[in-house]
């Protein structure tokens, strides 16, 4: 079986054209990541050339554990700048020697965006999460009193999720802010899988080798298994190749490996996240879940392509389905239509939608955090696609064989 898997892998995926596409898309991915940094990072040259060096100089004083002393020192710098710029009458000269950046307004925005707001969010997060826990406990008492077990159980989970949450350190997490919202590489991987998986079954139908497979000992079953396993291995390798490129490129281009051990909710967009992981752990979890999502899409591509004898039509159908899923994902992203999100396998690929908020699905009166049914549904869909492939491949091949035999007899 191992030898058969290797044969299928070499036959379908070890091609110069595929290697060329992977290399080209890898370069495009890195260029895209650089453009994200260049166009969005507060420390890029596009904002102010002086900010990068100044940030890391100030980071020596304000990075690390958040203390009252650091907060007071920061505010002693920021408050005078806030007063000077409040009425917009301060000097706008760009070479003021009494400023950090040469301009008082630049100083104000530098400290506001890079230190004051992020540090304020981190400092206040404990209080805000405690408020959520207290509200949940009040809701528990209320829903218990009126006999609503579902809402009671939901608030029990909320109280547990947000219990004792704290952001103990101030870290430069700008890299993770953009890394966790980066989807371009996933789109490239889907395109590669769409292009490569279409011909896994079609190629043998074009040469009528699928009929010959029925004469083998296992009736072609081993070959189908080998094709599916080889396809899954290819998807896994391609996914992790691009996920590694993402992480390494973001870290090098943003010039920081900071914040890997800070909580995922240290990013403001994840303030209501249902998971209690560090940013580094979340990065690994996200890669695993994205890979699972693309594996499910890959099985869908294989299923649809197994219905046809040429590559063009299944390519068009699979592309249309993929674009449709992206369209649906875009419509319901950030909405309260939880079921419409979790029934779309793309929610695993763009998985921040189920991890950055605490949302529930009602399963027979028991609340489940939305990412649990999303993962279970995707696995079920993938397994179902594989089972249908076996049924259809066998049925279609037998039918084609009978048709040819009857044609020979009639002749």
C-alpha positions as a printed NumPy array, in Angstrom:
array([[  0.   ,   0.   ,   0.   ],
       [  2.836,   2.386,   0.848],
       [  4.377,   1.804,  -2.563],
       [  1.026,   2.433,  -4.235],
       [  0.602,   5.687,  -2.295],
       [  4.069,   6.836,  -3.399],
       [  3.228,   5.967,  -7.014],
       [  0.016,   7.981,  -6.862],
       [  1.799,  10.876,  -5.182],
       [  4.564,  11.002,  -7.793],
       [  2.118,  10.579, -10.664],
       [ -0.274,  13.322,  -9.572],
       [  1.772,  15.853,  -7.61 ],
       [  5.508,  15.614,  -8.354],
       [  5.35 ,  17.596, -11.561],
       [  7.481,  20.527, -12.634],
       [  4.392,  22.631, -13.384],
       [  3.056,  22.103,  -9.849],
       [  6.447,  22.831,  -8.294],
       [  6.616,  26.013, -10.359],
       [  3.192,  27.161,  -9.178],
       [  4.095,  26.447,  -5.548],
       [  7.313,  28.445,  -5.858],
       [  5.612,  31.345,  -7.639],
       [  2.807,  31.496,  -5.082],
       [  5.363,  31.33 ,  -2.256],
       [  7.088,  34.426,  -3.618],
       [  3.727,  36.186,  -4.06 ],
       [  2.86 ,  35.295,  -0.476],
       [  6.031,  36.844,   0.905],
       [  5.496,  39.977,  -1.198],
       [  1.939,  40.217,   0.119],
       [  3.115,  39.91 ,   3.733],
       [  5.643,  42.669,   3.145],
       [  2.903,  44.873,   1.696],
       [  0.8  ,  44.227,   4.821],
       [  3.698,  45.442,   6.945],
       [  4.563,  48.347,   4.703],
       [  0.992,  49.614,   4.423],
       [ -0.241,  48.968,   7.957],
       [  2.509,  48.687,  10.538],
       [  3.046,  51.686,  12.799],
       [  6.755,  50.957,  12.631],
       [  7.084,  50.897,   8.846],
       [  8.896,  53.599,   6.946],
       [  5.599,  54.8  ,   5.473],
       [  4.401,  56.126,   8.841],
       [  7.54 ,  57.836,  10.108],
       [ 11.151,  56.66 ,   9.64 ],
       [ 11.962,  57.629,  13.236],
       [  9.205,  55.619,  14.882],
       [ 10.827,  52.196,  14.548],
       [ 14.044,  53.051,  16.355],
       [ 12.229,  55.164,  18.949],
       [  9.715,  52.397,  19.643],
       [ 12.356,  49.844,  20.571],
       [ 14.225,  52.447,  22.604],
       [ 11.055,  53.154,  24.622],
       [ 10.283,  49.432,  24.76 ],
       [ 13.257,  48.977,  27.059],
       [ 11.419,  51.136,  29.617],
       [  7.788,  50.112,  29.066],
       [  7.917,  46.529,  27.811],
       [  7.449,  43.543,  30.056],
       [  5.458,  43.414,  33.277],
       [  2.891,  46.185,  33.612],
       [  3.6  ,  48.116,  36.8  ],
       [  2.288,  51.326,  38.355],
       [  5.758,  52.851,  38.023],
       [  5.839,  52.24 ,  34.266],
       [  2.314,  53.614,  33.84 ],
       [  3.16 ,  56.794,  35.729],
       [  6.356,  57.267,  33.735],
       [  4.481,  56.833,  30.457],
       [  1.756,  59.291,  31.459],
       [  4.35 ,  61.825,  32.596],
       [  5.543,  61.859,  28.979],
       [  2.143,  61.656,  27.316],
       [  0.04 ,  64.14 ,  29.33 ],
       [  2.169,  67.196,  28.441],
       [  2.014,  66.165,  24.766],
       [ -1.76 ,  65.784,  25.017],
       [ -2.11 ,  69.279,  26.484],
       [  0.165,  70.861,  23.889],
       [ -1.758,  69.371,  20.988],
       [ -5.282,  69.644,  22.423],
       [ -6.121,  72.986,  20.776],
       [ -4.027,  72.363,  17.638],
       [ -1.997,  75.533,  18.204],
       [  1.366,  73.914,  18.93 ],
       [  4.261,  74.478,  16.562],
       [  4.272,  72.19 ,  13.53 ],
       [  8.   ,  72.487,  12.903],
       [  9.621,  69.18 ,  11.946],
       [ 13.005,  69.814,  13.58 ],
       [ 12.096,  70.692,  17.144],
       [ 15.054,  69.547,  19.292],
       [ 12.842,  69.271,  22.383],
       [ 10.793,  66.424,  20.91 ],
       [ 11.394,  62.733,  20.335],
       [ 10.527,  62.69 ,  16.633],
       [ 11.179,  66.327,  15.687],
       [  7.489,  67.254,  15.859],
       [  5.204,  67.549,  18.896],
       [  2.19 ,  66.138,  17.03 ],
       [  4.191,  63.128,  15.881],
       [  5.294,  62.619,  19.467],
       [  1.678,  62.702,  20.632],
       [  0.486,  60.148,  18.091],
       [  3.547,  57.963,  18.585],
       [  2.948,  57.5  ,  22.3  ],
       [ -0.851,  57.379,  21.946],
       [ -0.948,  54.634,  19.317],
       [  2.102,  52.628,  20.317],
       [  1.975,  52.753,  24.095],
       [ -0.917,  54.56 ,  25.789],
       [ -3.852,  52.816,  24.089],
       [ -2.305,  49.309,  24.041],
       [ -1.131,  49.576,  27.636],
       [ -4.48 ,  50.971,  28.767],
       [ -6.267,  48.056,  27.117],
       [ -3.941,  45.55 ,  28.791],
       [ -4.226,  47.246,  32.188],
       [ -8.045,  47.47 ,  32.079],
       [ -8.623,  43.978,  30.712],
       [ -8.705,  42.313,  34.124],
       [-11.418,  44.68 ,  35.31 ],
       [-13.453,  44.248,  32.119],
       [-13.271,  40.45 ,  32.252],
       [-14.297,  40.511,  35.926],
       [-17.35 ,  42.55 ,  34.925],
       [-18.259,  39.861,  32.385],
       [-17.902,  37.146,  35.035],
       [-20.072,  39.077,  37.499],
       [-22.748,  39.683,  34.859],
       [-22.691,  35.979,  33.97 ],
       [-23.143,  35.002,  37.605],
       [-26.095,  37.368,  37.928],
       [-27.583,  35.854,  34.783],
       [-27.084,  32.377,  36.232],
       [-29.183,  33.285,  39.268],
       [-31.841,  34.893,  37.101],
       [-32.183,  32.074,  34.567],
       [-32.128,  29.468,  37.327],
       [-34.993,  31.287,  39.041],
       [-37.164,  31.332,  35.905],
       [-36.32 ,  27.758,  34.921],
       [-34.268,  28.363,  31.768],
       [-31.556,  25.652,  31.912],
       [-30.019,  26.461,  28.522],
       [-29.255,  30.108,  29.359],
       [-28.101,  29.044,  32.811],
       [-25.608,  26.554,  31.354],
       [-24.428,  29.118,  28.807],
       [-23.639,  31.661,  31.507],
       [-21.846,  28.997,  33.552],
       [-19.501,  28.496,  30.592],
       [-19.067,  32.263,  30.111],
       [-18.173,  32.73 ,  33.776],
       [-15.612,  29.931,  33.528],
       [-14.133,  31.191,  30.245],
       [-13.536,  34.735,  31.525],
       [-12.59 ,  33.821,  35.114],
       [ -9.3  ,  35.306,  36.333],
       [ -8.273,  36.628,  32.954],
       [ -5.373,  39.036,  33.029],
       [ -2.786,  40.478,  30.642],
       [  0.286,  40.63 ,  32.896],
       [  2.777,  41.97 ,  30.378],
       [  2.963,  44.631,  27.719],
       [  4.473,  43.119,  24.572],
       [  4.855,  44.202,  20.984],
       [  2.087,  42.145,  19.381],
       [  1.582,  44.062,  16.154],
       [  2.923,  41.104,  14.199],
       [  0.238,  38.846,  15.644],
       [ -2.479,  41.436,  15.029],
       [ -1.922,  41.12 ,  11.3  ],
       [ -0.842,  37.474,  11.292],
       [ -4.132,  36.343,  12.861],
       [ -6.086,  38.271,  10.207],
       [ -4.062,  37.116,   7.212],
       [ -5.967,  34.934,   4.734],
       [ -4.093,  35.395,   1.442],
       [ -1.921,  32.292,   1.881],
       [ -5.   ,  30.146,   2.557],
       [ -6.523,  31.399,  -0.693],
       [ -3.328,  30.439,  -2.552],
       [ -3.348,  26.971,  -0.993],
       [ -6.974,  26.461,  -2.029],
       [ -6.101,  27.442,  -5.61 ],
       [ -3.194,  24.989,  -5.671],
       [ -5.363,  22.186,  -4.292],
       [ -8.129,  23.011,  -6.744],
       [ -5.684,  22.824,  -9.653],
       [ -3.898,  19.661,  -8.517],
       [ -6.729,  17.519,  -7.164],
       [ -8.989,  17.808, -10.194],
       [ -6.997,  15.292, -12.243],
       [ -6.459,  12.672,  -9.513],
       [ -9.419,  10.612, -10.756],
       [-10.035,  12.259, -14.122],
       [ -6.658,  11.286, -15.612],
       [ -7.439,   7.561, -15.487],
       [-10.92 ,   8.019, -16.907],
       [ -9.472,   9.901, -19.863],
       [ -7.23 ,   6.898, -20.619],
       [ -9.929,   4.362, -19.569],
       [ -7.591,   2.941, -16.926],
       [-10.47 ,   3.005, -14.418],
       [-11.988,  -0.036, -16.18 ],
       [ -8.695,  -1.911, -16.003],
       [ -8.547,  -1.291, -12.249],
       [-11.654,  -3.464, -11.806],
       [ -9.649,  -6.515, -12.878],
       [ -7.212,  -6.102,  -9.975],
       [ -7.511,  -8.196,  -6.802],
       [ -9.196,  -5.458,  -4.757],
       [-11.223,  -4.207,  -7.699],
       [ -9.476,  -0.852,  -7.612],
       [-10.313,  -0.195,  -3.933],
       [ -6.657,  -0.038,  -2.93 ],
       [ -5.96 ,   2.396,  -5.736],
       [ -8.795,   4.679,  -4.625],
       [ -7.511,   4.548,  -1.04 ],
       [ -4.001,   5.333,  -2.27 ],
       [ -5.259,   8.291,  -4.285],
       [ -7.122,   9.737,  -1.309],
       [ -4.196,   9.241,   1.079],
       [ -1.721,  10.69 ,  -1.442],
       [ -4.023,  13.683,  -1.919],
       [ -4.317,  14.176,   1.845],
       [ -0.518,  14.026,   2.211],
       [ -0.121,  16.585,  -0.563],
       [ -2.665,  18.91 ,   1.067],
       [ -0.915,  18.545,   4.429],
       [  2.52 ,  19.318,   2.972],
       [  1.295,  22.31 ,   0.969],
       [ -0.623,  23.722,   3.927],
       [  2.251,  23.542,   6.362],
       [  4.707,  24.844,   3.791],
       [  2.658,  28.016,   3.458],
       [  1.82 ,  28.256,   7.175],
       [  5.563,  28.149,   7.945],
       [  6.227,  30.788,   5.3  ],
       [  3.52 ,  32.941,   6.889],
       [  4.882,  32.742,  10.416],
       [  8.549,  33.101,   9.525],
       [  7.892,  35.942,   7.068],
       [  5.692,  37.862,   9.501],
       [  8.251,  37.444,  12.267],
       [ 11.196,  38.528,  10.101],
       [  9.437,  41.342,   8.244],
       [  7.911,  42.76 ,  11.435],
       [ 11.343,  42.142,  13.007],
       [  9.914,  40.621,  16.157],
       [  9.3  ,  37.278,  17.84 ],
       [  7.732,  39.065,  20.809],
       [  4.368,  38.246,  22.414],
       [  4.349,  34.501,  21.67 ],
       [  3.665,  33.772,  25.346],
       [  1.101,  36.521,  25.993],
       [ -2.605,  35.581,  26.045],
       [ -4.49 ,  35.55 ,  22.756],
       [ -6.884,  38.157,  24.199],
       [ -4.006,  40.631,  24.417],
       [ -5.048,  41.386,  20.819],
       [ -8.062,  43.649,  21.123],
       [-10.029,  41.882,  18.389],
       [ -9.777,  38.698,  20.489],
       [-10.859,  40.351,  23.741],
       [-13.974,  38.136,  23.91 ],
       [-12.231,  34.98 ,  22.706],
       [-13.485,  31.681,  24.099],
       [ -9.996,  30.129,  24.247],
       [ -7.375,  30.625,  26.931],
       [ -4.212,  30.122,  24.887],
       [ -1.089,  32.147,  24.293],
       [ -0.628,  33.79 ,  20.913],
       [  2.004,  31.206,  20.019],
       [ -0.302,  28.343,  20.959],
       [ -3.149,  29.928,  19.04 ],
       [ -0.915,  30.205,  15.957],
       [ -0.338,  26.429,  16.086],
       [ -4.019,  25.693,  16.731],
       [ -5.059,  27.967,  13.865],
       [ -2.688,  26.176,  11.466],
       [ -4.063,  22.776,  12.476],
       [ -7.678,  23.9  ,  12.057],
       [ -6.933,  25.608,   8.725],
       [ -5.311,  22.418,   7.471],
       [ -8.393,  20.439,   8.507],
       [-10.627,  22.893,   6.651],
       [ -8.603,  22.621,   3.462],
       [ -8.527,  18.813,   3.757],
       [-12.337,  18.874,   3.787],
       [-12.391,  21.161,   0.739],
       [ -9.915,  18.81 ,  -0.929],
       [-12.191,  15.828,  -0.363],
       [-15.062,  17.843,  -1.877],
       [-12.903,  18.579,  -4.932],
       [-12.037,  14.89 ,  -5.294],
       [-15.686,  13.884,  -4.981],
       [-16.883,  16.288,  -7.676],
       [-14.013,  15.469, -10.046],
       [-14.74 ,  11.735,  -9.666],
       [-18.104,  12.318, -11.374],
       [-16.583,  13.492, -14.658],
       [-14.308,  12.182, -17.39 ],
       [-12.513,  15.416, -18.184],
       [-10.977,  18.124, -16.019],
       [-12.622,  21.29 , -17.339],
       [-16.161,  20.896, -16.056],
       [-15.246,  19.769, -12.498],
       [-12.742,  22.62 , -12.318],
       [-15.461,  25.133, -13.166],
       [-17.904,  23.538, -10.711],
       [-15.365,  23.355,  -7.888],
       [-14.248,  26.913,  -8.518],
       [-17.863,  28.093,  -8.469],
       [-18.536,  26.253,  -5.21 ],
       [-15.388,  27.712,  -3.651],
       [-16.277,  31.254,  -4.677],
       [-19.8  ,  30.667,  -3.366],
       [-18.421,  29.54 ,  -0.007],
       [-16.185,  32.623,   0.139],
       [-19.189,  34.81 ,  -0.674],
       [-21.281,  33.218,   2.083],
       [-18.351,  33.507,   4.488],
       [-18.069,  37.208,   3.697],
       [-21.784,  37.795,   4.255],
       [-21.957,  36.091,   7.644],
       [-18.503,  37.   ,   8.939],
       [-18.954,  38.907,  12.173],
       [-22.724,  38.36 ,  12.163],
       [-24.871,  36.636,  14.749],
       [-25.96 ,  33.934,  12.283],
       [-23.839,  31.3  ,  13.966],
       [-25.263,  28.271,  12.155],
       [-24.601,  29.835,   8.749],
       [-20.984,  30.29 ,   9.784],
       [-20.272,  26.873,  11.242],
       [-21.926,  24.954,   8.38 ],
       [-19.426,  26.49 ,   5.966],
       [-16.127,  24.513,   5.896],
       [-14.34 ,  27.775,   5.126],
       [-14.963,  28.828,   8.725],
       [-12.126,  26.482,   9.65 ],
       [ -9.856,  28.122,   7.097],
       [-10.762,  31.631,   8.299],
       [-11.055,  30.291,  11.817],
       [-10.687,  33.516,  13.793],
       [-14.453,  33.866,  13.302],
       [-15.073,  30.999,  15.729],
       [-12.158,  31.681,  18.061],
       [-12.227,  35.444,  18.569],
       [-15.711,  35.522,  20.11 ],
       [-17.603,  33.448,  22.656],
       [-20.593,  32.152,  20.71 ],
       [-22.765,  29.125,  21.305],
       [-24.768,  26.551,  19.385],
       [-27.78 ,  24.977,  21.058],
       [-27.446,  21.182,  20.834],
       [-30.512,  19.565,  22.406],
       [-30.583,  22.154,  25.157],
       [-26.827,  22.141,  25.828],
       [-24.662,  25.095,  24.758],
       [-21.565,  24.252,  22.74 ],
       [-18.88 ,  26.802,  21.934],
       [-19.224,  27.426,  18.203],
       [-15.833,  26.06 ,  17.182],
       [-16.725,  22.563,  18.49 ],
       [-19.71 ,  21.897,  16.148],
       [-17.858,  23.672,  13.324],
       [-14.989,  21.18 ,  13.578],
       [-17.317,  18.19 ,  14.037],
       [-19.43 ,  19.16 ,  11.025],
       [-16.353,  19.621,   8.837],
       [-14.975,  16.203,   9.826],
       [-18.359,  14.605,   9.117],
       [-18.53 ,  16.314,   5.719],
       [-15.029,  15.159,   4.822],
       [-15.708,  11.542,   5.808],
       [-19.   ,  11.602,   3.917],
       [-17.224,  12.83 ,   0.767],
       [-14.724,   9.968,   1.027],
       [-17.476,   7.374,   1.426],
       [-19.39 ,   8.731,  -1.569],
       [-16.199,   8.665,  -3.645],
       [-15.818,   4.929,  -3.008],
       [-19.452,   4.277,  -3.876],
       [-19.479,   6.374,  -7.044],
       [-16.101,   5.258,  -8.375],
       [-17.085,   1.628,  -8.025],
       [-20.586,   2.117,  -9.43 ],
       [-19.511,   4.243, -12.398],
       [-16.656,   1.94 , -13.302],
       [-18.899,  -1.157, -13.201],
       [-21.514,   0.606, -15.325],
       [-18.929,   1.657, -17.929],
       [-17.555,  -1.877, -18.045],
       [-21.008,  -3.381, -18.636],
       [-21.764,  -0.867, -21.382],
       [-18.54 ,  -1.72 , -23.192],
       [-19.137,  -5.473, -22.829],
       [-22.643,  -5.144, -24.298],
       [-21.27 ,  -3.07 , -27.149],
       [-18.718,  -5.754, -27.949],
       [-21.368,  -8.507, -27.905],
       [-23.703,  -6.5  , -30.142],
       [-20.864,  -5.89 , -32.53 ]])
